[in-house]
Amino acid sequence: MAMDPLAQVMDHCPEVVRKAGIECLLNDRSAYGECLQFFKQIVKKHKSPINEKYLLEMAFFIAGYDNITEAYEVLSSHSKVDPYRSNPLIVGYCGLLAYLLWKEVEEAMEDRESEEKSLRHAKTALSHFEELNQLDTREANIEMFVHKHAELLVFFDKKSEALELLLSYREKNPDQINPNRYVCQHLRVHQPGDVALRVQQLGLLQRIDPSCPEVVEMVELGLNKGSSNLCERLLEVLVAYIDYPCNGTEDKPWQLLKQLQEKWP
């Protein structure tokens, strides 16, 4: 009965009620069930749409109690209605939670029933990520979602689509390290024989971070399968890499430098 007046207060003092619920969850694990019902009542009785951060906070706490299914149900029930259906964070985290359910079943795969359940979660996660891809995400950080989306596309044997997704995201964030790194990682695993493309993409990453470990990979690839025209570029990036104190003590870069000088004196 105590929930009703508190739920009514939510319209006037939402921050107070939210913090009270969080403190309960943090300090009394035995009260988890009551707190969860409390949050649900808050959401149900609130006259106007609940702020996205309240929904996400509730989902995070539920997931923190190892109840990913419940956390997913909380978010997914809102992701189908306005204004949440166009909210990239709500949709993206729905995809992430479904992804976690997929990974959970994958790791404990036992029988055909588990395989079917795993496939169902994977399809659900992919559906959310594809929906996210149609939204305006300019004001949201969706890097984590894009990475998981690409992984799912690979799982469904859509490697070329995964690469297109990663390249598209990188084009929107050309000066950020991770979008460039994701492209390089994908090519390393799924297109190892496309040396020219790999060296090109590694070069883009190197221009952002000349000290990144991928420089060694780039030089090795160019040294083994590149042409003499590439020598000057490889030498340039390797010397810049070694010039960083954190890299100069490694043996591998110096070995590569010696090989470069021997191959193209």
Helices and strands as residue ranges (DSSP letters): H 3-9, H 14-27, G 29-31, H 32-45, H 52-64, H 68-79, G 84-86, H 88-107, H 112-132, H 143-155, H 159-172, H 177-190, H 195-208, H 214-225, G 228-230, H 231-242, H 245-248, H 251-263
